[in-house]
Amino acid sequence: MSSLALYRRYRPESFAEVIGQEHVTDPLQQALRNNRVNHAYLFSGPRGCGKTTSARILARCLNCEQGPTPTPCGVCQSCQDLARNGPGSIDVIEIDAASHGGVDDARDLREKAFFGPAGSRYKIYIIDEAHMVTSAGFNALLKVVEEPPEHLKFIFATTEPEKVIGTIRSRTHHYPFRLVPPGTLRDYLGQVCAQEGIPVADGVLPLVVRAGAGSVRDSMSVMDQLLAGAAEDGVTYAMATGLLGYTDGSLLDAVVDAFASGDGAAAFEVVEQVIEGGNDPRRFVADLLERLRDLVILAAVPDAGEKGLIDAPADVVERMQAQAEVLGAAELSRAADLVNTGLTEMRGATSPRLQLELICARVLLPAAFDDERSVQARLDRLERGVANAAFSTGGPGPAVGYVAGPEAHPAPAPAPAPAPTPPPVAQPPVAPPPVAARPQAPVQQPSAEHAAP
């Protein structure tokens, strides 16, 4: 087994082997086919996404005996010198601008650049970390970059293209590199692990992709660390979570279930397990926010797992679908907002555990807030409670304000209860009305009797 790092052992040797950068490699290969190669290139993008590797491949394509060609032969002396483990070529000079970006270095490069190549077609300068070249250094290179000899090519690689002065940038063909998509990176890591002959458990590769954050080199370095510590059974999920510092999925499931059921005791027991297990509370909150993000997407797009919107094994996606259905979109959105706010507050907190417990308390108590999201979350809880009651009884529950029975009618039945209260109140003062009614009746009766005879 080679002692080289994993990202060096599997470094691409042709544009076809570069993953996730087809928007760059395809135009470059077409330019090589058409023999329309520019004298200066600018490769920019995040770290570890293939800028320097692509610059070496371009140099290999230009100096191949069959070239310029999009597919180096791999047999000629130039291809062997510039191969993955080759000794390098005297005509392809790599310069680290972080330590050679001054005006004196630029003048030295300019003086040597006019000498022809020793044994290749072109003399090629690959200037890495080009944004570290000073303004005076760029100005010293300006003339030779603008009007180079026929045998001279420049390839600048940088993570900050805006720091390359405009006069240099305008004389180059600019190719922006991007971060590699998670699905592409996961498939590539799976192929590497298969070639290494080491089994990897389900759920490990998504963790590695997340740790690499779209950088192929960073992801390969993380994978190399896991493979180096693998036992006979390969890389296990528990080993990956422990080594990378991520929260175990069972803890996330437990706290989400506690939020769904409103069980504060269970939620604070999870907090205790996080602290007793030596996990970083900030990392736990970040992982919880990532889980809530997946649940929010699943609540909106039930088939998010099939569409690739969520990078997780099938059994985990199925479990998260059940959690999303129980919680509801409104409560998930509110919980994600609270956890995100809490994560921001934890950055300068002196007691991360206290902040974690407060986050759990806020999520569990929507009634303590009167904002729109909290009201919607309470309504969702009430609707779920009514639905669960109807499901458990086998039919709709009794409506509020109605009496269940064969003669269901609106319930003014409690009306007799207040009836006994008026008599004691009406006895002393209500005497005058009946007295007024009495004299009226006898006065009318005698008048009627006298009128009869």
C-alpha positions in Angstrom: 0.0 0.0 0.0 1.4 3.4 -1.0 2.2 5.8 1.7 0.9 8.8 -0.4 -2.1 10.6 0.8 -5.4 9.5 -0.8 -5.9 12.7 -2.7 -2.4 12.4 -4.2 -2.9 8.7 -5.2 -6.1 9.4 -7.0 -5.2 12.8 -8.5 -6.7 13.0 -12.1 -4.3 12.7 -15.0 -6.7 13.8 -17.7 -9.7 16.1 -18.0 -12.0 13.0 -18.3 -11.1 12.1 -14.7 -11.9 15.5 -13.2 -15.3 15.4 -11.5 -17.9 18.1 -11.1 -16.1 20.7 -13.4 -17.6 19.8 -16.8 -18.3 23.5 -17.5 -14.6 24.0 -17.5 -13.1 20.8 -18.8 -15.4 20.5 -21.9 -14.5 24.0 -23.3 -10.8 23.4 -22.6 -10.8 20.1 -24.4 -12.7 21.6 -27.4 -10.1 24.5 -27.5 -7.3 21.9 -27.6 -9.1 20.0 -30.4 -9.5 23.2 -32.4 -5.9 24.2 -31.6 -7.1 27.6 -30.3 -5.1 27.7 -27.1 -4.7 31.1 -25.4 -1.4 32.3 -24.1 -2.7 32.9 -20.5 -5.4 31.3 -18.4 -7.0 32.2 -15.0 -8.4 29.3 -13.0 -10.4 30.5 -10.0 -12.6 28.8 -7.4 -12.8 27.4 -3.8 -9.9 25.4 -2.4 -9.6 21.7 -3.3 -11.9 21.8 -6.4 -9.2 21.0 -9.0 -7.6 24.3 -10.2 -4.0 23.3 -9.9 -4.7 19.7 -11.0 -6.4 21.0 -14.1 -3.5 23.4 -14.8 -1.1 20.4 -14.7 -3.4 18.4 -17.0 -3.5 21.4 -19.4 0.3 21.5 -19.4 0.4 17.8 -20.1 -2.0 18.2 -23.0 0.0 21.0 -24.5 3.4 19.3 -24.3 2.3 15.8 -25.3 4.1 14.6 -28.4 0.6 13.9 -29.9 -0.6 17.4 -28.9 -1.9 19.8 -28.4 -4.5 17.1 -27.6 -7.4 16.8 -25.1 -6.3 13.3 -24.2 -2.6 12.9 -23.4 -1.0 9.7 -24.6 0.7 8.9 -21.3 3.6 7.2 -23.1 5.8 10.1 -24.3 8.5 11.5 -22.1 6.6 14.7 -21.3 3.5 12.8 -20.3 5.5 10.5 -18.0 7.3 13.5 -16.4 4.0 15.2 -15.7 2.2 12.0 -14.6 0.7 11.5 -11.1 3.9 10.3 -9.5 6.3 11.6 -12.2 9.5 13.6 -11.4 8.2 16.8 -13.1 9.3 18.6 -16.2 11.9 21.3 -16.4 9.7 23.2 -18.9 6.6 23.3 -16.6 7.5 25.6 -13.7 5.1 25.8 -10.7 5.5 28.9 -8.5 3.8 29.5 -5.2 3.0 33.1 -5.2 2.5 33.1 -1.4 6.3 33.0 -1.0 7.4 34.3 -4.5 5.0 37.1 -5.2 7.3 40.1 -4.9 8.6 42.4 -7.6 12.0 40.8 -7.6 10.5 37.3 -8.2 8.4 38.7 -11.0 11.5 40.3 -12.6 13.4 37.0 -12.3 10.5 35.1 -13.9 10.3 37.7 -16.7 14.1 37.3 -17.5 13.9 33.5 -17.6 10.7 33.4 -19.5 12.2 34.5 -22.8 14.5 31.4 -23.0 13.0 28.6 -25.0 11.9 25.3 -23.6 14.6 22.6 -23.0 12.8 19.7 -24.6 9.1 20.4 -24.9 6.8 22.3 -27.1 6.0 25.1 -24.6 7.4 26.6 -21.5 4.5 26.8 -19.1 4.4 28.8 -15.8 1.7 27.6 -13.3 1.4 30.4 -10.7 -0.5 29.1 -7.7 -2.2 31.4 -5.2 -1.9 34.2 -7.8 -3.8 36.6 -5.6 -0.8 36.8 -3.3 1.3 38.5 -6.1 1.8 42.1 -5.2 0.6 45.0 -7.4 4.3 45.8 -8.3 4.9 42.1 -9.1 1.8 42.0 -11.4 3.0 45.2 -13.1 6.4 43.7 -13.7 4.7 40.7 -15.4 2.3 42.8 -17.3 4.3 43.1 -20.5 5.3 39.5 -20.8 1.8 38.3 -20.1 0.4 40.7 -22.6 2.8 39.9 -25.4 4.6 36.6 -24.6 6.9 34.7 -27.0 5.3 31.9 -29.0 6.8 29.2 -26.7 5.4 30.7 -23.4 2.1 30.0 -21.6 0.8 31.2 -18.3 -1.8 29.6 -16.0 -2.8 31.5 -12.9 -4.7 29.7 -10.1 -6.4 31.5 -7.3 -9.2 31.4 -4.8 -9.7 35.2 -5.0 -9.8 36.3 -8.6 -10.9 39.8 -7.7 -7.4 40.4 -6.2 -5.7 39.8 -9.5 -5.3 43.3 -11.0 -7.6 44.0 -13.9 -4.8 44.5 -16.5 -3.7 40.9 -15.9 -7.2 39.5 -15.6 -8.3 41.1 -18.9 -5.5 39.3 -20.8 -6.4 35.8 -19.6 -9.2 33.4 -20.4 -11.0 33.1 -17.1 -12.5 29.7 -16.0 -14.4 29.7 -12.7 -14.3 26.3 -10.9 -17.2 25.4 -8.5 -17.7 23.2 -5.5 -18.5 19.6 -6.4 -22.2 18.5 -5.9 -22.8 16.2 -2.9 -24.2 13.4 -5.1 -21.2 13.4 -7.5 -18.8 13.5 -4.6 -20.5 10.7 -2.7 -20.4 8.4 -5.8 -16.7 9.2 -6.4 -15.8 8.5 -2.7 -17.7 5.2 -3.0 -15.5 4.2 -6.0 -12.4 5.1 -4.2 -13.4 3.0 -1.2 -14.2 0.1 -3.5 -10.7 0.4 -5.1 -9.1 0.5 -1.6 -11.0 -2.7 -0.7 -12.3 -1.4 2.6 -16.0 -1.7 3.5 -17.8 1.5 4.5 -21.1 1.4 6.5 -24.3 3.2 5.2 -24.4 6.8 6.4 -20.7 7.3 6.5 -20.2 8.8 3.0 -22.8 11.5 3.6 -20.9 12.5 6.7 -17.7 12.7 4.8 -19.3 14.7 2.0 -20.7 17.1 4.6 -17.3 17.5 6.3 -15.6 18.1 3.0 -18.2 20.9 2.1 -17.9 20.3 -1.7 -14.1 20.2 -1.8 -12.7 17.0 -3.3 -9.3 17.4 -1.6 -10.8 18.0 1.8 -13.3 15.1 1.4 -10.5 12.8 0.3 -8.4 13.8 3.3 -11.3 13.0 5.7 -11.9 9.7 3.9 -8.2 8.9 4.2 -8.3 9.5 7.9 -11.3 7.1 8.3 -9.8 4.4 6.2 -6.5 4.6 8.1 -8.4 3.9 11.4 -10.7 1.2 10.0 -10.7 -2.2 11.7 -11.5 -5.5 10.1 -15.2 -4.7 9.8 -14.3 -1.5 7.9 -15.5 2.1 8.6 -18.5 2.0 10.9 -21.1 4.7 11.5 -20.2 5.0 15.2 -16.5 5.4 14.3 -17.2 8.1 11.7 -19.5 10.1 14.0 -17.0 9.9 16.9 -14.0 10.8 14.8 -15.6 13.6 12.9 -17.4 15.0 15.9 -20.9 14.7 14.5 -24.0 13.9 16.6 -25.3 10.3 16.5 -28.5 10.0 14.6 -30.3 8.4 17.6 -29.9 11.5 19.7 -31.3 13.7 17.0 -34.2 11.3 16.5 -34.8 11.3 20.3 -34.9 15.1 20.6 -37.1 15.5 17.5 -39.6 13.0 18.9 -39.6 14.9 22.2 -40.4 18.1 20.4 -43.2 16.3 18.5 -44.8 14.9 21.7 -44.1 18.0 23.8 -42.2 15.8 26.3 -39.9 18.1 28.1 -38.4 15.3 30.3 -37.3 13.4 27.2 -35.8 16.5 25.6 -33.7 17.4 28.7 -32.6 13.8 29.0 -31.1 14.1 25.5 -29.3 17.2 26.6 -27.9 15.3 29.6 -26.7 12.5 27.3 -25.1 15.0 25.0 -23.1 16.6 27.9 -22.3 13.2 29.5 -21.1 11.8 26.2 -18.6 14.6 25.8 -20.2 16.1 22.7 -19.9 19.7 22.0 -23.3 21.5 22.5 -22.6 23.8 19.6 -22.0 20.9 17.3 -25.2 19.2 18.6 -27.3 22.4 17.8 -25.7 22.7 14.4 -26.6 19.1 13.6 -30.1 19.6 15.0 -30.5 22.6 12.7 -29.4 20.4 9.8 -32.0 17.7 10.8 -34.8 20.3 11.0 -33.8 21.6 7.6 -34.3 18.1 6.2 -37.6 17.8 7.9 -38.8 21.2 6.6 -37.9 20.0 3.1 -39.7 16.7 3.6 -42.8 18.4 4.9 -42.9 20.5 1.7 -41.6 17.8 -0.7 -42.5 14.3 0.5 -40.4 12.6 -2.2 -37.3 14.8 -1.5 -35.2 11.7 -0.9 -35.9 10.3 -4.3 -35.2 13.7 -5.9 -31.8 14.0 -4.2 -32.8 17.0 -2.1 -31.7 15.1 1.0 -28.5 13.2 1.3 -29.2 10.3 3.6 -29.8 6.5 3.6 -33.2 5.3 2.7 -34.1 4.1 6.2 -33.1 7.5 7.7 -35.3 9.3 5.1 -38.2 7.1 5.9 -37.9 7.8 9.6 -37.6 11.6 8.9 -40.7 11.4 6.8 -42.7 10.1 9.8 -41.3 12.9 12.0 -42.2 15.6 9.4 -45.7 14.3 9.3 -46.1 14.4 13.0 -44.6 17.8 13.6 -46.2 19.7 10.7 -44.7 22.5 8.5 -45.5 25.4 10.8 -44.0 23.9 13.9 -40.9 22.7 12.0 -40.4 26.2 10.6 -40.7 27.8 14.0 -38.4 25.2 15.6 -35.8 25.8 12.9 -35.9 29.5 13.4 -35.5 29.2 17.2 -32.6 26.7 16.8 -30.9 29.0 14.2 -31.2 32.0 16.6 -29.9 29.9 19.5 -26.9 28.7 17.5 -26.0 32.3 16.8 -26.3 33.2 20.4 -24.1 30.3 21.4 -21.0 31.6 19.6 -20.0 33.8 22.5 -21.9 32.0 25.3 -20.0 31.1 28.5 -22.4 28.3 29.3 -23.3 26.4 26.1 -25.3 23.8 28.0 -27.6 26.5 29.4 -28.1 27.9 25.9 -29.0 24.4 24.7 -31.5 23.9 27.4 -33.1 27.3 26.7 -33.4 26.4 23.0 -35.3 23.2 24.0 -37.5 25.1 26.3 -38.4 27.7 23.7 -39.2 25.0 21.1 -41.4 23.0 23.6 -43.4 26.1 24.7 -45.1 27.8 21.7 -47.7 29.3 24.1 -45.0 31.5 25.6 -44.8 33.5 22.4 -47.5 35.5 20.6 -45.9 35.7 17.2 -47.6 34.3 14.1 -45.4 31.2 13.9 -46.1 30.3 17.5 -49.8 30.7 17.0 -49.7 28.6 13.9 -47.7 25.9 15.8 -50.3 25.9 18.6 -53.1 25.5 16.0 -51.2 22.6 14.4 -50.9 20.9 17.8 -54.6 21.3 18.4 -55.5 19.9 15.0 -53.2 16.9 15.6 -54.8 16.3 19.0 -58.3 16.3 17.6 -57.3 14.0 14.7 -55.6 11.6 17.2 -58.7 11.6 19.4 -60.9 10.9 16.4 -58.7 8.1 15.3 -58.5 6.5 18.7 -62.4 6.5 19.1 -63.1 5.4 15.6 -65.1 8.4 14.6 -65.5 12.2 15.1 -65.5 13.3 18.7 -68.5 15.2 20.2 -68.8 18.7 19.1 -68.3 21.5 21.6 -71.6 22.9 23.0 -73.7 19.8 22.1 -75.0 16.9 24.2 -74.2 13.4 22.9 -77.2 11.1 22.9 -80.2 9.9 21.0 -81.9 13.4 21.3 -78.9 15.6 20.6 -79.9 19.2 20.9 -78.1 22.5 21.8 -77.3 22.5 25.4 -79.3 25.3 27.1 -80.1 22.5 29.7 -77.9 24.4 32.2 -80.5 27.2 32.0 -82.6 25.9 35.0 -79.5 26.2 37.2 -79.6 30.0 37.2 -83.5 30.0 37.6 -83.5 29.3 41.4 -81.3 32.4 41.9 -83.9 35.1 40.9 -86.6 34.3 43.5 -84.5 35.2 46.6 -83.4 38.4 44.9 -86.9 39.3 43.6 -88.8 38.8 46.9 -88.2 42.0 48.8 -88.0 44.7 46.1 -90.3 43.3 43.5 -93.5 43.8 45.6 -94.5 47.1 44.0 -95.3 45.7 40.5 -98.0 43.2 41.7 -99.6 46.0 43.9 -99.9 48.2 40.9 -101.6 45.3 39.0 -104.2 44.6 41.8 -106.0 48.0 42.0 -106.4 47.9 38.3 -108.3 44.6 38.2 -111.0 45.5 40.9 -111.6 48.9 39.4 -112.4 47.4 36.1 -114.7 44.7 37.7 -117.2 47.0 39.5 -117.5 49.2 36.5 -118.5 46.2 34.5 -121.1 45.1 37.1 -122.8 48.5 37.4 -122.9 48.7 33.7 -124.7 45.3 33.4 -128.0 46.2 35.2 
